[in-house]
Amino acid sequence: MSFTVIGPTHPFRGGIAHYTTLLVRSLRASHDVQFFSYSRQYPHWLYPGNTDLDPSQSLLTHEQPSITFDALNPLAWLKLAREVKASNSRLVILQWSTVYWTPFYWLFLKNLGRPRPRTVFICHNVMEHEPNWLKSGLSRRVLTCADFFVTHSRWDRDNLERWLGPSRAGAIRVSPHPVYQHLNQAVLSKAEAKAALGMEAERVVLFFGFIRDYKGLRYLIESLPFVRAKLDVHLLIAGEVWGDGKPYHELIARLGLTGSVTLVEKYIPNEEVVRYFAASDLVVIPYVSATQSGIVQLAYGFGKPVVVSRVGGLPEVVEHGVTGYLVPPEDSVAISHAILDFYHHGREIEMSEAVRQKRAAFSWARLCRTIEELAEPEEL
C-alpha cells in the first residue's frame, strides 16, 4: 500500500519528531511511504524552549523525507495538498498534538478536494495540556475534517468521542503508544553510566524530559525528604525547563536536598540518553494531567519500571505492582511510599523483567496494523 506521512523529523527535537520518524521507518518496512517533513515548524518567538532544533549528532531518529517544505508558509501547504491529491496514497497520516497546527491542517485538508485519499489524525493529545474554550473550539473544527483518528488510550478516545459526537465513534481506533527502544543502542552498565554522569549514589531515581508545570516535578522533589528519612536515594533530573526553573532550585534548597539532587537543565541529545536511564533504577512520571506519555515508553524501552500518576490514559499502560506503581496525582507521600516499596522489597529485577516481557504489547508493528486497516475499505 501507499501512504503519505506529514510531520517533523531530525533536525527537529522532541517526542513528536521521534514518533513521526519511527512511524515512517516502520511503515517503510512493508509499504511505499512518501514522507513530507518541515524546513521550519515554529517561529522562534513562539517556541517556549531554547530552540526547536535537536543537537544530537547520532541520527537514530531520522528518516529521509521525500520532500521538505516550509510549514510556516500557507502557500506551501496548498502546494502540498495538490501533490498529495495527485499521488496514489491510500491514506494520509497527520500528527495531532497542539492547536498551533489548526490553520495549516485546515488549509491542507480543505484543499485536498474530492475524491481524496483517506485522512487520519494520530492524536497524541486530543486536548491541550493547558486548554481553554478557544483552543478547544479550533481543535474540534479541524479534527472534524479528517476521516479517521487513532488515539493511544481509551481515555483519550472517550474525550475525542465527546468532542466529535457519537456519530463519529466508529472512526476512532485505539492503539497503545509504541515503546521507544531506538535510543537503547549502547550497552552501558550502571557503574559506567554513573561514572559518565559524575555520580556516586547507590540508588538513583530519574525524572526525564521537558520540565513543565503539568508534569508535577515539584511533587517528586517534595517526596524526597520522606524517602531519605528511611533510605539514601538520589534524584536525577534531566531535561530542559520550559518557563522559570528558579522555583525548583529554591524548593530543593529549602528542603535541604542540594546534595541529594542532580539537576541537568538541558535537552538531552540522543547519544546521551542511555546514560541517564542506565544510571537509574526507577523512573518517576508524576504528571498532574496527561493523556499519555512518551516517557513511559522510553523508560520501558530501557527496561525500567515506573512510578506514574493516575491521570488520563497513563493507568492503561502501567500494571500496578508489576511494571511499576500507580499513585494519585499531586501526592508526594504516595510517591515516597512507591519509591520505598521498590527499594525495601528489592523489586528492580522482577519489575524490569516484567517490563521487558510486556514490551511486545506496545510494538510499532501493532500501530502499523491499525493504520493498514484504515486504508483497506473491506476492513471498515
PEGIRA-V719114 format. One record per pair of residues at least 12 apart in sequence whose C-alpha atoms are under 10 Angstrom apart, sorted by the first residue. I is the first residue (numbers start at 0). J is the second residue. If there is no record, write none. Layout:
I,J
I,J
//
This chain:
0,26
0,29
0,30
0,31
0,32
0,87
0,88
0,89
0,90
0,371
0,374
0,375
1,26
1,27
1,29
1,30
1,31
1,32
1,33
1,86
1,87
1,88
1,89
1,90
1,91
1,371
1,374
2,23
2,26
2,27
2,30
2,31
2,32
2,33
2,34
2,83
2,86
2,87
2,88
2,89
2,90
2,91
2,92
2,116
2,117
2,370
2,371
2,374
3,23
3,31
3,32
3,33
3,34
3,35
3,65
3,83
3,86
3,87
3,88
3,89
3,90
3,91
3,92
3,93
3,116
3,118
4,19
4,20
4,22
4,23
4,26
4,32
4,33
4,34
4,35
4,36
4,64
4,65
4,88
4,90
4,91
4,92
4,93
4,94
4,119
5,19
5,23
5,33
5,34
5,35
5,36
5,37
5,64
5,66
5,67
5,79
5,91
5,92
5,93
5,94
6,18
6,19
6,20
6,23
6,34
6,35
6,36
6,37
6,40
6,64
6,67
6,70
6,92
6,93
6,94
6,95
7,19
7,20
7,34
7,35
7,36
7,37
7,38
7,39
7,40
7,61
7,64
7,67
7,70
7,94
8,20
8,21
8,23
8,34
8,35
8,36
8,37
8,38
8,53
8,58
8,60
8,61
8,62
8,63
8,64
9,36
9,37
9,52
9,53
9,54
9,55
9,58
9,59
9,60
9,61
9,62
9,63
9,64
10,37
10,38
10,51
10,52
10,53
10,54
10,55
10,56
10,58
10,60
10,61
11,37
11,38
11,39
11,40
11,50
11,51
11,52
11,53
11,54
11,55
11,60
11,61
12,50
12,51
12,52
12,53
12,54
12,55
12,60
12,266
12,267
12,268
12,269
13,51
13,52
13,53
13,208
13,209
13,266
13,293
14,123
14,208
14,209
14,292
14,293
14,294
14,297
15,94
15,95
15,96
15,123
15,293
16,36
16,53
16,60
16,61
16,94
17,59
17,60
17,61
17,62
17,179
17,181
17,293
18,60
18,94
18,123
18,176
18,177
18,178
18,179
18,293
18,363
19,34
19,36
19,60
19,61
19,62
19,92
19,93
19,94
19,121
20,34
20,36
20,59
20,60
20,61
20,62
20,63
20,64
21,59
21,60
21,61
21,62
21,177
21,179
21,181
21,363
22,62
22,177
22,363
22,364
22,366
22,367
23,61
23,62
23,63
23,64
23,367
24,60
24,61
24,62
24,63
24,363
25,363
25,364
25,366
25,367
26,363
26,364
26,366
26,367
26,368
26,370
26,371
27,62
28,364
29,367
30,371
31,88
32,64
32,65
32,88
32,90
32,91
33,63
33,64
33,65
33,66
33,83
33,86
33,88
33,91
34,62
34,63
34,64
34,65
34,66
34,67
34,91
34,92
35,63
35,64
35,65
35,66
35,67
35,68
35,79
35,83
36,62
36,63
36,64
36,65
36,66
36,67
36,68
36,69
36,70
37,64
37,66
37,67
37,68
37,69
37,70
37,71
38,66
38,67
38,68
38,69
38,70
38,71
39,51
39,52
39,67
39,68
39,69
39,70
39,71
39,72
40,52
40,68
40,69
40,70
40,71
40,72
40,100
41,70
41,71
41,99
41,100
42,71
45,99
46,241
47,240
47,241
47,242
48,209
48,239
48,240
48,241
48,242
48,265
48,266
49,239
49,240
49,241
49,265
49,266
50,266
53,266
53,267
53,268
53,269
54,266
54,267
54,268
54,269
55,266
55,267
55,268
55,269
55,270
55,271
56,268
56,269
56,270
57,182
57,268
57,269
57,270
57,271
58,269
58,270
59,181
59,182
59,184
59,269
59,270
60,181
60,182
60,269
66,79
70,100
70,103
71,100
71,103
72,103
73,102
73,103
73,104
73,106
73,107
74,103
74,106
74,107
75,103
75,107
76,103
76,104
76,105
76,106
76,107
76,108
76,110
77,103
77,106
77,107
77,108
77,109
77,110
77,111
78,107
78,110
79,107
79,110
79,111
80,106
80,107
80,108
80,109
80,110
80,111
80,112
80,115
81,107
81,110
81,111
81,112
82,111
83,107
83,111
83,115
83,116
84,110
84,111
84,112
84,113
84,114
84,115
84,116
85,111
85,115
85,116
86,115
86,116
87,115
87,116
88,115
88,116
88,117
88,118
88,374
89,115
89,116
89,117
89,118
89,371
89,373
89,374
89,375
89,376
90,115
90,116
90,117
90,118
90,119
90,146
90,147
90,370
90,371
90,373
90,374
90,375
91,108
91,115
91,116
91,117
91,118
91,119
91,120
91,145
91,146
91,374
92,117
92,118
92,119
92,120
92,121
92,145
92,147
92,148
92,149
92,370
93,118
93,119
93,120
93,121
93,122
93,145
93,148
94,119
94,120
94,121
94,122
94,123
94,124
94,149
95,119
95,120
95,121
95,122
95,123
95,124
95,125
95,126
95,138
95,142
95,148
95,149
95,150
96,120
96,121
96,122
96,123
96,124
96,125
96,126
96,127
96,128
96,138
97,122
97,123
97,124
97,125
97,126
97,127
97,128
97,130
97,134
97,138
98,124
98,125
98,126
98,127
98,130
98,133
98,134
98,135
98,136
98,137
98,138
98,139
98,141
99,134
99,137
99,138
100,137
100,138
100,141
101,134
101,137
101,138
101,139
101,140
101,141
101,142
102,137
102,138
102,141
103,141
104,141
104,142
104,144
104,145
105,137
105,138
105,140
105,141
105,142
105,143
105,144
105,145
106,141
108,141
108,142
108,144
108,145
109,141
109,144
109,145
116,146
116,374
117,145
117,146
117,147
117,373
117,374
118,144
118,145
118,146
118,147
118,148
118,373
118,374
119,142
119,144
119,145
119,146
119,147
119,148
119,149
119,170
119,171
119,370
119,373
119,374
120,142
120,144
120,145
120,146
120,147
120,148
120,149
120,150
120,171
121,147
121,148
121,149
121,150
121,151
121,171
121,172
121,173
121,174
121,370
122,142
122,148
122,149
122,150
122,151
122,152
122,155
122,156
122,159
122,173
122,290
123,149
123,150
123,151
123,152
123,155
123,176
123,290
123,291
123,292
123,293
124,150
124,151
124,155
124,158
124,159
124,289
124,290
124,291
124,292
125,138
125,139
125,142
125,150
125,155
125,156
125,157
125,158
125,159
125,162
125,290
126,138
126,139
126,155
126,158
126,159
126,162
126,289
126,290
127,289
127,290
128,212
128,213
128,214
128,287
128,288
128,289
128,290
129,212
129,213
129,288
135,162
136,162
138,162
139,159
139,162
139,163
140,162
140,163
142,159
142,162
142,163
143,162
143,163
143,167
145,170
146,167
146,170
146,171
146,373
147,167
147,168
147,169
147,170
147,171
147,172
147,370
147,373
148,167
148,168
148,169
148,170
148,171
148,172
148,173
148,370
148,373
149,170
149,171
149,172
149,173
149,174
149,175
149,366
149,369
149,370
149,373
150,171
150,172
150,173
150,174
150,175
150,176
150,290
150,291
150,312
151,172
151,173
151,174
151,175
151,176
151,177
151,290
151,291
151,292
151,312
151,313
151,315
151,316
151,366
152,172
152,173
152,174
152,175
152,176
152,290
152,291
152,311
152,312
152,313
152,314
152,315
152,316
153,172
153,173
153,174
153,175
153,290
153,311
153,312
153,315
154,173
154,290
154,291
154,310
154,311
154,312
154,313
154,314
154,315
155,173
155,289
155,290
155,291
155,311
155,312
156,168
156,171
156,172
156,173
156,290
156,312
157,171
158,290
158,311
159,171
169,379
170,373
170,379
171,373
172,369
172,370
172,372
172,373
173,366
173,369
174,360
174,361
174,362
174,363
174,365
174,366
174,367
174,368
174,369
174,370
175,291
175,296
175,312
175,315
175,316
175,360
175,361
175,362
175,363
175,365
175,366
176,291
176,292
176,293
176,295
176,296
176,316
176,360
176,361
176,362
176,363
176,365
176,366
177,293
177,295
177,296
177,297
177,299
177,300
177,358
177,359
177,360
177,361
177,362
177,363
177,364
177,365
177,366
178,293
178,294
178,295
178,296
178,297
178,298
178,299
178,300
178,301
178,358
178,359
178,360
178,361
178,362
178,363
179,293
179,294
179,295
179,296
179,297
179,298
179,299
179,300
179,301
179,358
179,361
179,362
179,363
180,296
180,297
180,298
180,299
180,300
180,301
180,302
180,358
180,362
181,269
181,297
181,300
181,301
182,269
182,270
182,271
182,272
182,273
182,297
182,300
182,301
183,269
183,270
183,272
183,273
183,274
183,276
183,277
183,297
183,298
183,300
183,301
183,302
184,270
184,273
184,301
185,270
185,271
185,273
185,274
185,277
186,273
186,274
186,277
187,273
187,274
187,276
187,277
187,278
188,274
188,277
188,278
189,201
189,274
189,275
189,276
189,277
189,278
189,279
189,280
190,277
190,278
191,274
191,277
191,278
192,271
192,273
192,274
192,275
192,276
192,277
192,278
192,279
193,274
193,275
193,277
193,278
193,279
194,274
194,278
195,271
195,274
195,275
195,278
196,261
196,263
196,271
196,274
196,275
196,278
197,261
198,233
198,235
198,261
198,278
199,233
200,231
200,232
200,233
200,234
200,259
200,278
200,279
201,231
201,232
201,233
201,278
201,279
201,280
202,230
202,231
202,232
202,233
202,234
202,278
202,279
202,280
202,281
202,342
203,231
203,232
203,233
203,234
203,235
203,259
203,260
203,261
203,275
203,276
203,278
203,279
203,280
203,281
203,282
204,219
204,223
204,232
204,233
204,234
204,235
204,236
204,260
204,275
204,276
204,278
204,279
204,280
204,281
204,282
204,283
204,305
204,306
204,338
205,219
205,233
205,234
205,235
205,236
205,237
205,261
205,275
205,276
205,278
205,279
205,280
205,281
205,282
205,283
205,284
205,298
205,305
206,219
206,220
206,234
206,235
206,236
206,237
206,238
206,262
206,275
206,276
206,279
206,281
206,282
206,283
206,284
206,285
206,294
207,235
207,236
207,237
207,238
207,239
207,263
207,266
207,267
207,272
207,275
207,276
207,282
207,283
207,284
207,294
207,295
207,297
207,298
208,236
208,237
208,238
208,239
208,240
208,264
208,265
208,266
208,267
208,284
208,293
208,294
209,237
209,238
209,239
209,240
209,241
209,264
209,265
209,266
209,267
210,236
210,237
210,238
210,239
210,240
210,241
210,242
210,243
210,244
210,264
210,265
211,238
211,239
211,240
211,241
211,242
211,243
211,244
211,286
212,240
212,241
212,242
212,243
212,286
212,287
212,288
213,285
213,286
213,287
213,288
213,289
214,284
214,285
214,286
214,287
214,288
214,289
214,308
214,328
214,329
215,284
215,285
215,286
215,287
215,288
215,308
215,328
215,329
215,330
215,331
216,236
216,247
216,283
216,284
216,285
216,286
216,287
216,329
217,246
217,247
217,250
217,251
217,285
217,329
217,331
218,285
218,286
218,287
218,328
218,329
218,330
218,331
218,332
218,333
218,334
218,335
219,234
219,283
219,284
219,285
219,286
219,329
219,330
219,331
219,332
219,333
219,334
219,335
220,234
220,236
220,247
220,250
220,251
220,254
220,256
220,260
220,331
220,334
220,335
221,250
221,251
221,254
221,256
221,330
221,331
221,332
221,334
221,335
222,330
222,331
222,332
222,333
222,334
222,335
222,336
222,338
223,251
223,254
223,256
223,259
223,260
223,331
223,332
223,334
223,335
223,338
224,254
224,255
224,256
224,259
224,331
224,332
224,335
225,331
225,332
225,334
225,335
225,336
225,338
225,339
226,331
226,332
226,334
226,335
226,336
226,337
226,338
226,339
227,256
227,259
227,335
227,339
229,339
229,343
230,338
230,339
230,342
230,343
231,259
232,259
232,260
232,338
232,339
232,342
233,256
233,258
233,259
233,260
233,261
233,279
234,256
234,258
234,259
234,260
234,261
234,262
234,279
234,282
234,283
235,259
235,260
235,261
235,262
235,263
235,275
235,276
235,278
235,279
235,282
236,260
236,261
236,262
236,263
236,264
236,275
237,261
237,262
237,263
237,264
237,265
237,266
237,267
237,272
237,275
238,262
238,263
238,264
238,265
238,266
238,267
239,263
239,264
239,265
239,266
239,267
240,263
240,264
240,265
240,266
244,264
247,262
248,260
248,262
272,297
273,301
276,297
276,298
276,300
276,301
276,302
276,303
277,301
277,302
277,303
279,303
280,302
280,303
280,304
280,305
280,341
280,342
280,346
280,347
280,348
280,351
281,298
281,302
281,303
281,304
281,305
281,306
281,323
281,338
281,341
281,342
281,347
281,350
281,351
282,294
282,295
282,297
282,298
282,299
282,303
282,304
282,305
282,306
282,307
282,323
282,338
283,295
283,298
283,304
283,305
283,306
283,307
283,308
283,323
283,324
283,334
283,337
283,338
284,305
284,306
284,307
284,308
284,313
284,325
284,326
284,334
285,305
285,306
285,307
285,308
285,309
285,310
285,325
285,326
285,327
285,328
285,329
285,330
285,331
285,334
286,307
286,308
286,309
286,310
286,311
286,313
286,327
286,328
286,329
287,308
287,309
287,310
287,311
287,327
287,328
287,329
287,330
288,308
288,309
288,310
288,311
288,312
288,313
288,328
288,329
289,308
289,309
289,310
289,311
289,312
289,313
290,310
290,311
290,312
290,313
291,310
291,311
291,312
291,313
291,314
291,315
291,316
292,307
292,311
292,312
292,313
292,316
295,307
295,313
295,316
295,317
296,316
296,358
296,361
298,354
299,322
299,351
299,353
299,354
299,355
299,357
299,358
299,361
300,354
300,355
300,358
300,361
301,351
301,354
301,355
302,322
302,348
302,350
302,351
302,352
302,353
302,354
302,355
302,356
302,357
302,358
303,322
303,323
303,347
303,348
303,350
303,351
303,352
303,353
303,354
303,355
304,317
304,318
304,320
304,321
304,322
304,323
304,324
304,341
304,346
304,347
304,348
304,349
304,350
304,351
304,352
304,353
304,354
304,355
305,317
305,318
305,319
305,321
305,322
305,323
305,324
305,325
305,337
305,338
305,350
305,351
305,354
306,319
306,320
306,322
306,323
306,324
306,325
306,326
306,333
306,334
306,335
306,337
306,338
306,341
307,319
307,323
307,324
307,325
307,326
307,327
307,328
307,334
307,337
308,324
308,325
308,326
308,327
308,328
308,329
308,330
308,333
308,334
309,324
309,325
309,326
309,327
309,328
310,325
310,326
310,327
310,328
313,325
314,326
316,357
316,360
316,361
317,354
318,353
318,354
318,357
320,337
320,340
320,341
320,346
320,350
321,346
321,349
321,350
321,351
321,352
321,353
321,354
322,346
322,347
322,349
322,350
322,351
322,352
322,353
322,354
322,355
322,356
322,357
323,337
323,338
323,341
323,346
323,347
323,350
323,351
323,353
323,354
324,336
324,337
324,338
324,340
324,341
325,337
//
